[in-house]
Amino acid sequence: MTDRPLHDASNGGPVPDDVIERMAAPLREPVRFDEEFDERVMRAVRAAAGTRAPWWRRGPTLRVTPLTGLALAASLALVAVLGRRSATSGERRENHVATAAHPAHDTVYVVRFTLVHPEAHRVALVGDFNGWSPNATPLTGEGVDGVWTASVPLPAGRHEYAFIVDGERWVSDPYASTVHDDFGTSSSVLRVGSAS
């Protein structure tokens, strides 16, 4: 039976073959059950199957027949096709509010100021359009001695201005209307655009 000989535990020697045969013979015989054995096993199986967990402890069971699966797939395909068709059709509905800047209706006019003053070394333009700042708008010599010019963008309306010669002398424009302030200083008046 085995490659190694079995030893008798009582004397330490090998176990005779006839002893081994007598021990193995009952193990080789078929097992006979009584008539009620099958019925007892089936009762135990049915009892174990009958003790199911309550519905709140069981996981959901989803049973889908092939016909149900086909109907579900067809409805999903229909939704996808209709969604794509409405997205690419000419009827676009915007759900956002468009914002835009109000268009500017004011026109800006570029006005060229000119002063002829042959003795001047430097001339600046001051007015209500540049905060009466003598450094804001310097005039440039035009190549002809004594002709000073500057181009200034102005909105439509009435504007007062004057020239400052060599940083000291206040000179009104000899070719424009003149007004005097409360201190007796004269300034020139220019009307630009439709407000004139």
Secondary structure, 3 states (H helix, E strand, C coil): CCCCCCECCCCCCECCHHHHHHHHHHHHCCCCCCCCHHHHHHHHHHHHHHCCCCCCCCCCCCCCCHHHHHHHHHHHHHHHHHHHHHHHCCCCCCCCCCCCCCCCCCCEEEEEEEEECCCCCCEEEEECCCCCCCCCEECEECCCCCEEEEEEEEECEEEEEEEEECCCEEECCCCCEEEECCCCCEEEEEEEHHHC
